[in-house]
Amino acid sequence: MKYFLPLLVAAGLLLSGWLWLNRYTRHSDIVMVPDVRGLGSASASDAIAARTLQAIVVDSVYTEGGVPGSVVDQDPPAGAAVKPGRKVYLVLNAVQPPMIDMPKLVDLSKRQALSVLEILGLRVASMTYKPDPCVDCVLDQLVEGRRVAAGDRVRRGVAVALVLGSGDRGERVPVPDLLGLSGSEVGGVLNMASLNPGLVVTCDGCTTSRDSAFARVYRQSPAVRADAFVSMGSQIDVWLTMDTTGLRPRPVLPDTVMSTINATIDAVE
């Protein structure tokens, strides 16, 4: 008997320790982290609190096209099994895009200026031309009709109007063929051709404001002809449709054009 007593005491201590540790660590008490991405900050906090968790906002980033103040990322991720009381860290979409320094575009070529704008997340509002010996050279840069100097603070994503040289003799450029392009591609192609997007006359089958970005061009004005030349900076109107039946396949565009198109698509979205 005297040999069993120490064993019973040891077993009792081990059992007590195991029960205490299990209670202290709440080993079997877990909750699932909810998916709060896309929710506003208050709604996300309520959803997290309902699971006996804590919401902590740790950062904000600007996402083009995202809802201001909504959750864009969370840690732990949705569906993770955690202990009650665990902190869930949230990253929100900033209400305003960040401020950046306006680049110096004056004296650059149009191609260089478009590349700089794309890199910095700025858009092309329009391109106007006036007589100058340097064809397609940037003569001025404007934001909302106001001249903006290099180094001035502007919001990322703002649209910049470029004033370019048209040569001493009023150079004319051929009308590009836009048929088969999506609405979001038109602006980039026209900018590279020293032209501006005009009106979207119709968008057949479009039901939302974003449909025109994906609809394809089935008609344009001026039309493409061998003798179709227009002044630099002219506008080209297009007719769009969501029905691509009978339209030619989407053309393969040069890399220089595609980089401008990608910037245009980001602006639309």
Number of C-alpha atoms within 10 A of each C-alpha: 5 6 7 9 10 11 11 11 11 12 12 12 12 12 12 12 12 12 11 12 12 13 12 9 10 12 10 9 12 15 17 17 24 20 18 22 18 18 17 17 21 12 14 20 19 15 18 23 16 11 16 16 22 17 22 16 14 11 12 17 18 18 15 17 11 16 17 20 20 23 25 22 20 21 14 18 16 15 11 14 14 16 18 17 15 17 17 22 16 23 20 26 24 20 15 13 17 13 13 16 14 20 18 17 21 18 15 16 18 24 17 14 20 23 17 16 22 20 11 14 18 23 20 24 16 18 23 19 24 17 14 16 13 15 19 22 24 24 20 18 22 16 15 11 9 10 12 18 16 13 11 12 14 18 15 20 21 18 19 22 20 24 21 28 24 23 18 12 9 16 15 16 16 17 24 19 17 23 22 22 21 22 27 24 23 25 24 26 24 24 21 17 16 25 26 24 21 16 13 15 13 14 19 15 13 17 10 7 8 13 19 24 18 17 23 28 26 21 19 21 15 17 16 16 11 8 8 13 15 16 16 25 23 19 19 22 17 24 20 28 23 18 13 14 7 8 14 11 10 11 10 7 11 8 9 14 17 15 16 24 23 15 24 23 18 15 18 15 11
